[in-house]
Amino acid sequence: MRIGFLVGAALIVGLASMADDSTVGARSEYRVELDTQADVDLLAEAGVIVGSVRENEATVFGRPDDIALLREWGFDPEPIAIRREVPFGYPTYNEMAAQLQTWAETYDDIARLTSLGTSVEGRQLWAIRINTDPDTPTDKPAFKYVSTMHGDEPLGTVLMMKLIERLLTDFDTDERITDLVESTDIWIVPLMNPDGYEVRSRFNANGVDLNRDFPIYPNDFTGTL
């Protein structure tokens, strides 16, 4: 077992495997054993996305062609079975959306619910603004919280929903919460990847890892997207 060479390997492979992540297609999760630093480099060259590296093992996401290439190179990827539904105890997308709408109606003096657009499969990307004057532009410091870019990481959505609830229900009764809402412009997007969330997938419905698909701007960029 080699441990030393893996220090920082997750970051190295993560950056290397960003290339060509926009192609539509389903990826599955595999466990791959590692022996040397060269193995880490080969994973990146094969085009798989590396989710984690621990000691002498990596978790990777790949399409059939990617996995076939790994096997040609001498790896033995072991499929990891994933249940394709929202884990027990977590809200579904529809339950989350309904709760956001209820809060926006109940606390309409400080909350506004808006859609930032739709996902690949047509689900609304909900954002809630919490502010003492939620309909007016403000020069208050603005804070944006975005959660669950990876659909198989649902805990962030629950934490953001808890934060929204705390800010709304404790306004005017908790001094610290009241000060936060009065002095800042708060935006919360509790679920950035609803399509992936509904099927417990890291990727969106186009097979894209949203955490590795940000645009790259030139140094002299002055426009908008």
Backbone bond lengths (Angstrom), bond angles and torsions (degrees), N, CA, C in turn:
res aa  C-N    CA-C-N  psi(-1)  N-CA   C-N-CA  omega(-1)  CA-C   N-CA-C  phi
1 M - - - 1.468 - - 1.521 109.60 -
2 R 1.313 116.09 128.16 1.452 120.54 177.26 1.516 108.84 -109.75
3 I 1.331 116.65 127.45 1.462 120.63 -176.69 1.519 111.25 -112.91
4 G 1.348 116.55 -41.12 1.453 120.36 -172.74 1.509 114.43 -57.14
5 F 1.332 117.44 -41.62 1.461 119.58 -175.23 1.506 113.16 -68.98
6 L 1.333 117.33 -13.68 1.456 119.70 -176.98 1.518 113.20 -87.76
7 V 1.331 117.40 -6.27 1.455 119.17 178.32 1.524 108.95 -62.64
8 G 1.283 116.00 119.58 1.457 121.59 -179.22 1.514 114.39 80.91
9 A 1.321 117.30 0.78 1.466 118.98 -176.20 1.517 112.22 -66.18
10 A 1.327 116.82 -34.70 1.466 119.22 -179.00 1.520 110.70 -59.94
11 L 1.342 116.41 -40.73 1.460 119.78 179.30 1.515 111.00 -67.26
12 I 1.333 117.05 -43.13 1.457 120.96 -178.14 1.518 110.79 -61.51
13 V 1.334 115.86 -48.40 1.453 119.68 -177.51 1.509 111.06 -69.76
14 G 1.331 116.69 -37.06 1.456 119.98 179.56 1.523 111.70 -58.77
15 L 1.338 116.28 -43.11 1.449 120.04 179.07 1.520 111.11 -69.18
16 A 1.317 116.62 -40.71 1.458 120.02 -177.55 1.509 112.33 -67.71
17 S 1.340 116.57 -29.92 1.463 119.10 -174.07 1.519 113.20 -92.27
18 M 1.338 117.73 12.75 1.458 119.95 176.34 1.527 111.95 -70.34
19 A 1.323 116.89 -24.65 1.458 120.03 -173.18 1.516 111.98 -62.98
20 D 1.341 115.60 143.10 1.461 123.41 173.26 1.518 111.76 55.62
21 D 1.338 117.26 47.01 1.458 120.51 -179.94 1.518 111.47 -100.10
22 S 1.339 117.75 6.12 1.452 119.80 -175.10 1.527 113.29 -97.84
23 T 1.331 117.57 -0.92 1.455 120.34 -178.80 1.515 110.65 -74.29
24 V 1.335 116.65 132.75 1.455 120.90 -179.61 1.526 109.63 -68.09
25 G 1.316 116.55 137.11 1.463 120.43 177.34 1.498 111.10 157.65
26 A 1.311 115.59 150.82 1.457 120.28 -177.01 1.518 110.17 -81.91
27 R 1.317 115.50 141.09 1.455 121.37 173.84 1.528 108.61 -116.25
28 S 1.315 115.01 147.64 1.455 120.94 175.52 1.518 108.79 -116.32
29 E 1.331 115.88 163.67 1.456 121.65 -175.57 1.527 110.32 -100.65
30 Y 1.342 115.53 137.47 1.458 121.59 -177.95 1.524 110.10 -135.83
31 R 1.321 114.72 157.38 1.460 122.65 173.13 1.521 107.61 -108.50
32 V 1.341 116.90 130.73 1.460 121.67 -176.44 1.520 109.36 -128.33
33 E 1.330 117.38 130.24 1.460 121.83 175.96 1.524 110.28 -81.33
34 L 1.340 116.07 143.61 1.458 122.47 -178.26 1.521 109.84 -121.35
35 D 1.327 115.43 145.96 1.460 120.04 178.30 1.520 112.60 -118.08
36 T 1.326 116.54 -38.96 1.463 120.24 -174.92 1.516 110.75 -137.95
37 Q 1.311 115.28 172.07 1.463 120.63 175.35 1.524 110.89 -59.82
38 A 1.316 116.16 -33.71 1.463 119.62 179.38 1.519 111.33 -60.29
39 D 1.335 117.45 -32.74 1.464 120.09 177.93 1.515 111.14 -62.73
40 V 1.313 117.00 -39.82 1.459 121.05 179.35 1.525 110.26 -62.55
41 D 1.318 116.43 -43.51 1.460 120.50 179.02 1.522 111.52 -64.48
42 L 1.340 117.58 -38.27 1.457 121.10 -179.42 1.523 111.92 -64.87
43 L 1.327 116.93 -36.48 1.464 119.41 178.11 1.521 110.34 -58.64
44 A 1.320 116.12 -42.93 1.461 119.89 179.28 1.524 110.73 -65.17
45 E 1.329 117.27 -41.08 1.460 121.04 -179.60 1.523 111.85 -65.82
46 A 1.325 117.14 -29.29 1.464 120.80 -178.08 1.523 112.40 -73.94
47 G 1.314 117.79 -15.00 1.457 120.43 177.55 1.509 115.10 92.89
48 V 1.337 117.82 2.95 1.463 118.84 177.40 1.519 109.64 -77.12
49 I 1.321 115.84 159.57 1.462 121.72 173.96 1.518 107.78 -98.15
50 V 1.302 116.17 127.49 1.464 121.21 -177.97 1.519 108.89 -94.38
51 G 1.331 115.77 116.82 1.450 120.00 179.77 1.509 112.52 -81.25
52 S 1.333 116.96 -37.79 1.465 120.43 -178.75 1.514 109.14 -161.22
53 V 1.335 115.40 156.00 1.464 123.03 173.29 1.508 107.34 -132.14
54 R 1.334 116.31 121.68 1.468 121.50 179.92 1.524 108.59 -133.58
55 E 1.327 114.40 121.51 1.462 120.86 -178.76 1.533 109.81 50.21
56 N 1.319 119.10 -115.49 1.468 120.31 -176.36 1.521 112.27 -107.50
57 E 1.351 116.98 32.08 1.460 120.78 -175.91 1.524 110.05 -142.32
58 A 1.320 115.48 142.05 1.467 121.04 176.72 1.517 109.60 -125.14
59 T 1.329 115.50 146.48 1.455 122.12 170.41 1.515 107.20 -103.54
60 V 1.333 116.35 125.36 1.460 119.87 -176.01 1.523 110.22 -129.21
61 F 1.325 114.57 156.97 1.460 122.23 176.34 1.519 107.04 -120.06
62 G 1.337 117.04 127.20 1.452 119.10 -178.19 1.515 113.03 -151.68
63 R 1.316 114.78 157.48 1.459 121.50 172.81 1.526 108.67 -83.48
64 P 1.323 118.39 166.94 1.472 120.36 -178.01 1.524 113.65 -52.55
65 D 1.335 117.48 -41.57 1.468 119.86 -179.61 1.528 111.44 -64.32
66 D 1.347 116.18 -38.63 1.461 120.09 178.91 1.525 110.52 -62.75
67 I 1.331 115.73 -45.33 1.459 120.65 -177.04 1.524 110.65 -68.44
68 A 1.327 117.13 -36.82 1.464 120.72 177.12 1.528 110.22 -61.65
69 L 1.327 116.34 -39.54 1.453 120.06 178.78 1.526 111.16 -65.39
70 L 1.330 116.90 -40.88 1.458 119.95 176.74 1.523 111.02 -58.67
71 R 1.320 116.31 -41.53 1.466 119.70 179.64 1.527 111.08 -65.66
72 E 1.340 117.10 -37.73 1.458 120.76 176.87 1.524 110.60 -61.69
73 W 1.309 116.22 -32.08 1.463 121.03 -177.84 1.526 112.44 -87.57
74 G 1.323 117.43 5.38 1.454 120.33 173.53 1.517 116.21 98.83
75 F 1.318 117.98 2.47 1.459 120.49 175.81 1.532 109.89 -81.58
76 D 1.302 116.43 162.71 1.465 121.50 177.55 1.525 108.81 -128.67
77 P 1.344 118.37 74.13 1.466 121.38 -177.44 1.529 111.02 -61.37
78 E 1.316 116.04 131.05 1.463 122.01 179.31 1.527 109.07 -106.68
79 P 1.328 117.89 117.66 1.477 119.34 -178.82 1.525 111.59 -59.98
80 I 1.318 115.63 142.34 1.461 122.11 175.35 1.525 107.73 -108.71
81 A 1.300 116.37 119.08 1.468 121.00 -178.12 1.527 109.90 -73.10
82 I 1.318 116.35 129.88 1.463 122.45 -179.72 1.527 108.71 -123.79
83 R 1.319 116.44 131.42 1.462 120.24 173.07 1.522 108.64 -77.30
84 R 1.323 116.79 123.13 1.452 121.31 -172.07 1.523 112.60 -91.83
85 E 1.326 116.14 57.35 1.452 119.75 171.18 1.518 108.08 -151.32
86 V 1.316 116.36 165.26 1.465 120.79 179.48 1.526 108.33 -60.89
87 P 1.332 118.29 130.47 1.463 120.51 -178.36 1.526 111.94 -57.88
88 F 1.330 115.90 149.81 1.465 121.51 179.63 1.528 110.00 -57.14
89 G 1.322 115.51 135.40 1.460 120.93 177.95 1.516 113.93 94.68
90 Y 1.344 117.65 -13.76 1.455 120.75 177.91 1.531 109.27 -98.13
91 P 1.327 117.36 147.42 1.475 118.58 179.83 1.518 111.27 -70.78
92 T 1.321 116.45 147.26 1.459 120.01 170.53 1.526 108.35 -74.99
93 Y 1.323 115.99 170.30 1.461 119.78 176.75 1.522 110.73 -58.58
94 N 1.326 117.92 -45.29 1.463 121.12 -178.57 1.519 111.51 -63.85
95 E 1.324 117.46 -38.81 1.469 120.65 177.96 1.520 110.80 -65.62
96 M 1.326 116.52 -41.36 1.464 120.35 177.70 1.525 110.74 -62.74
97 A 1.335 116.81 -46.13 1.460 120.86 -178.96 1.524 111.19 -62.14
98 A 1.327 116.89 -41.43 1.469 120.55 179.68 1.527 110.69 -64.05
99 Q 1.324 116.59 -39.54 1.467 119.60 179.77 1.523 110.87 -66.77
100 L 1.322 117.39 -41.00 1.461 120.43 177.57 1.527 110.91 -60.92
101 Q 1.325 117.34 -42.15 1.458 121.12 179.67 1.530 110.95 -65.16
102 T 1.319 116.80 -39.13 1.468 120.43 177.67 1.515 110.85 -63.33
103 W 1.326 116.52 -45.58 1.457 119.51 178.98 1.525 111.38 -62.32
104 A 1.326 117.22 -43.26 1.461 120.51 -178.72 1.524 111.42 -61.97
105 E 1.313 117.09 -35.97 1.470 121.11 178.32 1.526 111.21 -74.91
106 T 1.323 116.50 -39.45 1.466 120.74 -176.76 1.527 111.67 -71.74
107 Y 1.331 116.97 -37.23 1.458 121.45 -175.99 1.532 110.06 -116.23
108 D 1.326 115.64 48.97 1.460 119.66 -173.45 1.522 113.47 -70.08
109 D 1.319 118.31 -7.69 1.465 120.11 176.23 1.524 111.78 -78.38
110 I 1.331 117.95 -21.32 1.465 119.90 -178.49 1.534 113.00 -130.97
111 A 1.313 118.73 1.64 1.471 120.10 -175.39 1.521 111.60 -132.57
112 R 1.339 115.25 139.71 1.452 121.82 173.48 1.522 108.42 -133.94
113 L 1.325 115.81 129.22 1.454 121.87 177.78 1.520 108.58 -100.39
114 T 1.322 116.21 130.54 1.453 120.44 179.68 1.517 110.15 -139.40
115 S 1.320 116.27 155.17 1.461 120.87 176.76 1.520 109.30 -99.37
116 L 1.316 116.25 133.81 1.458 121.94 177.18 1.524 111.83 -87.41
117 G 1.327 116.40 -0.65 1.457 121.55 -176.41 1.518 108.94 134.54
118 T 1.302 116.99 -166.95 1.461 120.57 -178.63 1.516 111.13 -121.05
119 S 1.312 115.19 155.50 1.456 121.87 176.68 1.528 109.78 -78.17
120 V 1.323 116.53 179.56 1.468 121.63 179.09 1.522 110.82 -56.36
121 E 1.331 116.70 -39.34 1.460 121.83 -177.50 1.519 113.37 -95.15
122 G 1.340 116.58 13.52 1.451 120.48 171.87 1.513 116.67 88.34
123 R 1.325 118.51 11.88 1.463 120.41 176.99 1.522 109.79 -83.21
124 Q 1.324 116.68 140.89 1.454 121.36 179.53 1.535 110.15 -70.11
125 L 1.326 115.68 139.00 1.457 121.68 174.77 1.525 107.05 -95.10
126 W 1.323 116.34 95.33 1.456 121.19 -170.80 1.526 112.07 -81.19
127 A 1.323 114.45 139.11 1.461 122.22 172.59 1.520 107.62 -131.95
128 I 1.311 116.30 139.71 1.458 119.85 177.76 1.530 108.48 -118.36
129 R 1.313 115.35 132.23 1.458 121.72 177.72 1.523 108.64 -103.05
130 I 1.322 116.64 129.49 1.459 122.19 -179.69 1.525 108.05 -119.58
131 N 1.335 115.10 117.46 1.454 121.28 -170.99 1.521 107.14 -165.42
132 T 1.311 117.84 150.89 1.455 119.77 179.03 1.532 112.10 -69.04
133 D 1.325 117.41 -16.78 1.471 121.73 174.07 1.530 107.26 -136.67
134 P 1.337 117.82 76.16 1.465 121.73 -168.35 1.529 115.26 -71.49
135 D 1.331 118.41 -5.17 1.461 120.58 -179.75 1.521 113.34 -102.09
136 T 1.323 117.24 -0.26 1.459 120.72 -171.08 1.520 111.40 -121.84
137 P 1.334 117.99 136.50 1.467 120.01 172.63 1.527 109.70 -58.27
138 T 1.320 115.76 147.84 1.456 119.44 -175.61 1.515 110.49 -141.37
139 D 1.334 115.94 155.88 1.451 119.69 174.86 1.526 111.54 -98.75
140 K 1.329 116.37 13.90 1.465 119.84 174.73 1.529 110.04 -65.01
141 P 1.327 117.97 152.86 1.469 119.41 171.74 1.527 109.53 -56.90
142 A 1.328 116.71 133.62 1.464 120.94 -177.13 1.526 110.40 -106.88
143 F 1.324 115.39 139.09 1.464 122.00 177.73 1.524 108.70 -126.06
144 K 1.324 115.56 131.77 1.460 120.72 178.05 1.525 108.98 -120.64
145 Y 1.325 115.66 128.16 1.458 121.82 177.34 1.533 107.94 -115.71
146 V 1.334 117.07 122.07 1.459 122.17 -179.88 1.522 108.70 -123.23
147 S 1.313 116.67 130.99 1.466 119.77 -175.21 1.518 111.96 -127.92
148 T 1.323 114.52 158.81 1.464 125.11 170.96 1.523 112.41 59.45
149 M 1.333 114.73 56.28 1.461 120.06 168.38 1.519 109.60 -66.60
150 H 1.322 115.75 -36.42 1.462 121.79 173.13 1.528 107.70 -92.58
151 G 1.322 116.14 119.34 1.461 119.61 -174.71 1.515 114.97 -65.55
152 D 1.337 117.41 -17.90 1.465 119.70 -179.93 1.526 112.13 -93.71
153 E 1.329 117.02 17.02 1.468 121.91 177.31 1.531 108.39 -122.01
154 P 1.331 117.16 73.15 1.469 121.30 -169.45 1.523 115.21 -76.49
155 L 1.323 117.75 -15.04 1.461 119.03 -174.04 1.529 111.71 -60.61
156 G 1.328 117.01 -37.05 1.454 119.61 -179.26 1.518 112.30 -60.35
157 T 1.328 117.13 -37.31 1.464 120.48 178.24 1.525 110.40 -62.24
158 V 1.310 116.63 -44.27 1.465 120.36 179.40 1.522 110.62 -62.89
159 L 1.323 116.94 -42.26 1.464 120.07 179.92 1.526 111.36 -64.66
160 M 1.326 117.16 -39.85 1.458 119.74 177.88 1.529 111.58 -66.67
161 M 1.323 116.93 -37.58 1.466 120.12 176.73 1.533 110.43 -64.65
162 K 1.316 116.33 -38.74 1.468 120.22 177.07 1.527 110.58 -65.51
163 L 1.333 116.81 -38.74 1.465 119.96 178.42 1.525 110.59 -64.76
164 I 1.335 116.49 -44.78 1.465 120.10 177.77 1.529 110.24 -57.76
165 E 1.310 115.95 -48.09 1.467 120.43 -179.02 1.521 111.26 -59.28
166 R 1.330 116.45 -43.37 1.469 119.88 -178.86 1.526 111.11 -64.62
167 L 1.321 117.46 -43.95 1.460 120.82 -178.72 1.527 111.49 -63.52
168 L 1.322 116.15 -38.65 1.464 119.90 -176.77 1.523 112.42 -78.57
169 T 1.310 116.61 -46.88 1.472 119.46 -173.18 1.525 112.83 -76.40
170 D 1.338 117.03 -25.19 1.464 119.24 -177.36 1.524 113.22 -100.57
171 F 1.335 116.93 0.70 1.456 119.14 175.22 1.527 109.52 -64.16
172 D 1.312 115.23 134.49 1.474 123.74 -178.96 1.524 113.78 77.59
173 T 1.334 117.70 -2.89 1.468 119.64 176.23 1.525 111.69 -120.92
174 D 1.311 117.33 -26.53 1.461 122.78 177.94 1.529 107.73 -112.25
175 E 1.314 116.57 120.42 1.467 120.84 -173.77 1.528 112.11 -59.62
176 R 1.318 116.40 -41.71 1.458 119.21 -178.33 1.530 111.55 -66.92
177 I 1.331 117.22 -43.10 1.463 121.09 178.87 1.524 110.51 -65.68
178 T 1.310 116.53 -42.31 1.461 120.59 179.20 1.520 110.96 -59.82
179 D 1.319 116.69 -42.70 1.465 120.70 179.11 1.528 111.40 -64.16
180 L 1.338 117.13 -39.34 1.461 120.61 178.74 1.534 111.38 -62.23
181 V 1.309 116.25 -46.99 1.462 120.49 -177.75 1.521 111.47 -68.83
182 E 1.316 117.57 -35.74 1.465 120.98 -179.27 1.526 112.62 -75.02
183 S 1.318 117.37 -28.47 1.474 119.86 -171.64 1.522 113.88 -105.09
184 T 1.344 118.85 -7.57 1.465 120.82 -177.76 1.524 110.89 -134.27
185 D 1.315 114.56 158.77 1.462 122.71 176.15 1.526 106.82 -105.80
186 I 1.324 117.29 105.92 1.458 122.32 -169.37 1.524 110.37 -105.40
187 W 1.327 116.27 126.09 1.455 123.22 175.01 1.528 108.69 -119.81
188 I 1.323 116.58 132.12 1.462 120.35 -179.60 1.525 109.55 -130.61
189 V 1.328 115.70 125.08 1.471 122.98 173.59 1.526 106.11 -112.36
190 P 1.324 118.20 96.73 1.468 119.38 -172.09 1.516 114.78 -74.32
191 L 1.347 117.21 -16.95 1.466 118.95 -176.79 1.526 109.91 -147.19
192 M 1.329 116.23 100.00 1.459 120.67 -177.28 1.529 112.28 -82.61
193 N 1.321 117.24 -24.94 1.462 121.05 -175.96 1.531 110.53 -123.96
194 P 1.332 118.00 71.48 1.460 119.96 -175.94 1.521 113.82 -65.72
195 D 1.335 118.59 -33.17 1.468 120.33 -179.93 1.529 110.69 -65.16
196 G 1.326 116.07 -46.21 1.454 119.66 177.28 1.511 112.23 -65.86
197 Y 1.337 116.02 -37.85 1.462 121.25 -179.65 1.528 111.73 -59.36
198 E 1.327 116.34 -40.94 1.462 120.65 -175.96 1.529 112.82 -69.31
199 V 1.321 117.45 -22.02 1.472 119.55 179.16 1.524 111.70 -119.50
200 R 1.318 115.80 15.50 1.464 122.74 176.90 1.529 111.42 55.09
201 S 1.329 115.33 48.94 1.461 121.37 179.76 1.514 110.07 -116.64
202 R 1.298 116.20 140.90 1.463 121.75 175.36 1.531 110.54 -60.37
203 F 1.337 117.17 -32.11 1.453 123.22 -169.29 1.521 111.70 -98.19
204 N 1.338 115.24 164.53 1.463 118.34 172.29 1.529 109.02 -82.75
205 A 1.313 117.28 -174.51 1.467 120.36 -174.25 1.526 113.07 -71.30
206 N 1.329 117.43 -9.80 1.462 121.12 173.99 1.525 112.07 -95.84
207 G 1.331 116.76 7.03 1.454 119.58 -178.58 1.512 113.62 74.85
208 V 1.329 117.61 21.71 1.462 121.93 -177.70 1.528 110.20 -100.74
209 D 1.318 115.43 133.77 1.466 121.47 172.31 1.526 106.77 -83.54
210 L 1.319 117.70 104.61 1.463 121.46 -173.48 1.516 112.65 -62.02
211 N 1.315 117.62 -25.28 1.458 120.92 -179.24 1.528 111.76 -75.12
212 R 1.347 116.99 -8.58 1.460 120.45 -179.14 1.528 111.01 -126.67
213 D 1.311 116.29 27.68 1.456 119.35 -176.41 1.521 111.28 -132.61
214 F 1.327 117.11 31.26 1.457 120.22 176.91 1.526 110.06 -76.46
215 P 1.325 118.41 145.81 1.470 119.70 177.96 1.519 111.23 -67.41
216 I 1.323 115.95 150.42 1.461 122.14 176.43 1.524 107.74 -109.06
217 Y 1.324 116.22 118.45 1.467 120.86 -176.11 1.526 110.03 -98.29
218 P 1.342 116.96 144.19 1.469 118.93 172.60 1.529 110.42 -68.72
219 N 1.297 116.39 161.47 1.473 120.75 -176.95 1.524 112.22 -61.32
220 D 1.326 117.55 -28.32 1.461 120.13 -177.19 1.524 113.02 -98.23
221 F 1.339 116.62 17.85 1.467 120.23 -177.27 1.532 110.31 -67.59
222 T 1.362 116.36 132.22 1.461 120.64 179.15 1.525 113.26 -130.52
223 G 1.329 117.79 -0.71 1.454 120.39 -176.71 1.518 112.98 -88.43
224 T 1.308 115.87 -160.00 1.447 121.21 178.65 1.534 108.66 -136.14
225 L 1.313 115.48 165.10 1.460 121.27 174.36 1.510 108.62 -118.70
